[in-house]
Amino acid sequence: MSNISKTTGETVKGVIGGAVEGALEAGEKVGRKVNEVVDAYSGMREAQDQQARAEHDAAVQERVVAEKRRNPGRSVQDIRDEVERGG
């Protein structure tokens, strides 16, 4: 094999190796971005779930207070239990 062929072969190996390495690095960057998006989405879903629970708890509390005003002799726990069961 001539020196030119060896040099060309080594150059091609270097170019291909560099391209593969660059592709791997780009893949890692994409993977990190995907993970960031997944984490952000999970955080958003968790915040939405917390908001829904807070809104539900506030609605229950409002109904408990209204029922307690109408019927001061009932215990708050009995009223809350009834409201939670859908009564």
Secondary structure, DSSP 8 states (H G I E B T S, - for coil): --HHHHHHHHHHHHHHHHHHHHHHHHHHHHHHHHHHHHHHHHHHHHHHHHHHHHHHHHHHHHHHHHHHHH-TTS-HHHHHHHHHTT-
